[in-house]
Amino acid sequence: MSSIQWKFEREVPVFADTEILVIGGGPAGNAAALALDSHETPATIDISELQRRLRSEDVVLDLPR
């Protein structure tokens, strides 16, 4: 049986020290931003506020049945 091994080595420059870094957006990015704004963790944010923010950006949260 053969195996493939990968080894990656690359230095990535550090531009800033951050407490939270969000790459991308959408619901996860909004949750991270809300957590930062409210000094909470994403697990403890106000879900209704997150839903309000998402709806204001035309994110579909509920599909018609």
Contacts in CASP RR format, 6 or more apart in sequence:
PFRMAT RR
TARGET T0000
AUTHOR 0000-0000-0000
METHOD contacts of the structure
MODEL  1
MSSIQWKFEREVPVFADTEILVIGGGPAGNAAALALDSHETPATIDISEL
QRRLRSEDVVLDLPR
19 36 0 8 1.000
20 32 0 8 1.000
20 35 0 8 1.000
20 36 0 8 1.000
22 28 0 8 1.000
22 29 0 8 1.000
22 32 0 8 1.000
22 33 0 8 1.000
26 54 0 8 1.000
26 57 0 8 1.000
26 59 0 8 1.000
27 50 0 8 1.000
27 54 0 8 1.000
27 59 0 8 1.000
30 50 0 8 1.000
30 53 0 8 1.000
30 54 0 8 1.000
30 57 0 8 1.000
31 42 0 8 1.000
31 45 0 8 1.000
31 50 0 8 1.000
32 42 0 8 1.000
34 40 0 8 1.000
34 42 0 8 1.000
34 45 0 8 1.000
34 46 0 8 1.000
34 49 0 8 1.000
34 50 0 8 1.000
34 53 0 8 1.000
35 41 0 8 1.000
35 42 0 8 1.000
35 44 0 8 1.000
35 45 0 8 1.000
38 45 0 8 1.000
38 46 0 8 1.000
38 49 0 8 1.000
51 61 0 8 1.000
54 61 0 8 1.000
55 61 0 8 1.000
END
